[in-house]
Amino acid sequence: MKGQSSALRELNFWLSMLLGLSPLWAAAALLIFFGL
């Protein structure tokens, strides 16, 4: 449960970061993230 909570918190952090960036930056970040 602790690990899942941490993952959700990190996911929310990244989502807020992506929403604060431009769509192009968000798309680039997703491509890099899934490309690794």
N, CA, C and O of each residue as an XYZ file, in Angstrom:
144
protein
N       0.838     -1.203      0.000
C       0.000      0.000      0.000
C       0.880      1.264      0.000
O       0.591      2.241     -0.691
N       1.947      1.214      0.784
C       2.837      2.369      0.872
C       3.466      2.668     -0.483
O       3.556      3.824     -0.896
N       3.900      1.611     -1.172
C       4.519      1.796     -2.477
C       3.531      2.374     -3.476
O       3.873      3.242     -4.279
N       2.289      1.873     -3.414
C       1.263      2.360     -4.344
C       0.963      3.833     -4.071
O       0.802      4.618     -5.005
N       0.890      4.206     -2.800
C       0.610      5.595     -2.443
C       1.729      6.496     -2.960
O       1.471      7.586     -3.471
N       2.965      6.037     -2.824
C       4.112      6.811     -3.303
C       4.048      6.966     -4.812
O       4.338      8.037     -5.345
N       3.669      5.900     -5.498
C       3.579      5.936     -6.967
C       2.497      6.923     -7.392
O       2.692      7.687     -8.337
N       1.365      6.912     -6.705
C       0.277      7.835     -7.056
C       0.695      9.274     -6.811
O       0.358     10.170     -7.584
N       1.438      9.490     -5.719
C       1.887     10.840     -5.396
C       2.858     11.329     -6.475
O       2.805     12.486     -6.891
N       3.741     10.434     -6.919
C       4.698     10.809     -7.959
C       3.974     11.040     -9.283
O       4.334     11.937    -10.046
N       2.946     10.223     -9.553
C       2.173     10.374    -10.783
C       1.474     11.735    -10.787
O       1.476     12.436    -11.799
N       0.881     12.102     -9.657
C       0.208     13.403     -9.551
C       1.208     14.532     -9.761
O       0.887     15.547    -10.379
N       2.436     14.350     -9.237
C       3.478     15.367     -9.389
C       3.812     15.561    -10.860
O       3.871     16.689    -11.351
N       4.032     14.436    -11.569
C       4.366     14.518    -12.992
C       3.208     15.082    -13.810
O       3.424     15.842    -14.754
N       1.980     14.710    -13.448
C       0.812     15.229    -14.176
C       0.714     16.745    -14.015
O       0.450     17.464    -14.978
N       0.928     17.219    -12.794
C       0.860     18.666    -12.550
C       1.983     19.368    -13.304
O       1.793     20.471    -13.818
N       3.163     18.731    -13.372
C       4.300     19.306    -14.089
C       3.972     19.391    -15.576
O       4.214     20.416    -16.214
N       3.418     18.304    -16.128
C       3.084     18.263    -17.559
C       1.999     19.280    -17.898
O       2.049     19.927    -18.944
N       1.020     19.416    -17.005
C      -0.075     20.364    -17.254
C       0.449     21.798    -17.229
O      -0.112     22.683    -17.875
N       1.528     22.020    -16.479
C       2.111     23.358    -16.394
C       2.978     23.663    -17.602
O       3.344     24.816    -17.831
N       3.310     22.640    -18.377
C       4.154     22.835    -19.560
C       3.299     22.910    -20.812
O       2.094     22.659    -20.784
N       3.950     23.260    -21.905
C       3.229     23.326    -23.180
C       2.977     21.908    -23.681
O       3.701     20.988    -23.303
N       1.961     21.714    -24.529
C       1.629     20.391    -25.077
C       2.826     19.723    -25.747
O       2.998     18.508    -25.647
N       3.651     20.513    -26.428
C       4.818     19.938    -27.112
C       5.801     19.370    -26.103
O       6.350     18.286    -26.301
N       6.017     20.102    -25.029
C       6.931     19.618    -23.991
C       6.360     18.366    -23.340
O       7.101     17.428    -23.044
N       5.054     18.342    -23.117
C       4.408     17.187    -22.510
C       4.557     15.963    -23.415
O       4.864     14.868    -22.944
N       4.338     16.160    -24.716
C       4.457     15.061    -25.677
C       5.897     14.554    -25.719
O       6.133     13.347    -25.761
N       6.856     15.475    -25.709
C       8.271     15.101    -25.744
C       8.635     14.311    -24.488
O       9.357     13.317    -24.559
N       8.131     14.761    -23.341
C       8.418     14.080    -22.077
C       7.855     12.657    -22.099
O       8.508     11.719    -21.640
N       6.642     12.502    -22.633
C       6.024     11.175    -22.707
C       6.811     10.263    -23.633
O       7.009      9.085    -23.333
N       7.262     10.810    -24.762
C       8.036     10.007    -25.717
C       9.342      9.550    -25.083
O       9.743      8.397    -25.245
N      10.006     10.450    -24.362
C      11.272     10.104    -23.705
C      11.015      9.096    -22.588
O      11.753      8.122    -22.437
N       9.954      9.339    -21.803
C       9.649      8.465    -20.667
C       9.373      7.032    -21.123
O       9.918      6.080    -20.566
N       8.519      6.888    -22.144
C       8.172      5.548    -22.630
C       9.258      4.983    -23.524
O       9.314      3.775    -23.751
N      10.120      5.850    -24.034
C      11.194      5.384    -24.906
C      12.331      4.740    -24.108
O      13.088      3.932    -24.645
N      12.451      5.102    -22.811
C      13.536      4.555    -22.000
C      13.284      3.120    -21.598
O      14.108      2.517    -20.911
